[in-house]
Amino acid sequence: MNQGKLEPGGWRRAVIPIESLAHAEAELLRLGPEVEVLAPPELRERIAASARTMATLYD
């Protein structure tokens, strides 16, 4: 994993290898709001859809 440099706001950009979209989705969702997926777009869309579905449970 490439940890990169510290960015504004205290965020750190990291490039991580993934086995599959499903595996990456499950692992990254565990981090909750502490992570934002930037790429690949398919993974970002899956994370966003899961987050929306979870949010409806609490509305």
C-alpha positions in Angstrom: 0.0 0.0 0.0 1.3 3.5 -0.9 0.4 5.8 2.0 1.3 9.1 0.1 1.7 12.4 1.7 -0.6 14.1 4.2 -3.1 16.3 2.4 -5.1 19.3 3.6 -7.6 18.6 6.3 -5.5 15.7 7.6 -6.5 13.3 4.9 -4.0 10.8 3.4 -4.4 9.4 -0.1 -3.5 5.7 -0.4 -3.4 3.3 -3.3 -4.3 -0.2 -2.2 -4.5 -3.4 -4.2 -7.9 -5.1 -4.3 -8.8 -8.8 -4.9 -12.3 -8.0 -6.2 -14.8 -5.2 -6.0 -17.0 -7.2 -3.6 -14.0 -7.8 -1.2 -12.8 -4.2 -1.4 -16.3 -2.9 -0.7 -16.7 -5.1 2.4 -13.3 -4.1 3.7 -13.6 -0.4 3.0 -17.2 -0.1 4.4 -15.7 -1.2 7.8 -13.9 2.1 7.9 -17.2 4.1 7.8 -16.9 7.8 7.2 -13.1 7.7 7.7 -12.5 6.7 4.1 -13.5 8.0 0.7 -13.1 5.9 -2.4 -11.9 7.9 -5.4 -11.3 5.1 -7.9 -12.0 2.9 -9.6 -15.5 4.4 -10.4 -17.2 1.0 -10.0 -16.0 0.6 -6.5 -16.9 4.2 -5.6 -20.5 3.6 -7.0 -20.8 0.4 -4.9 -19.7 2.2 -1.7 -22.1 5.1 -2.4 -25.0 2.7 -3.0 -24.3 0.8 0.2 -24.0 4.0 2.2 -27.3 5.2 0.8 -29.0 1.9 1.7 -27.6 2.0 5.2 -28.6 5.6 5.7 -32.3 4.8 5.0 -32.3 2.5 8.0 -31.6 5.4 10.3 -33.9 8.1 8.7 
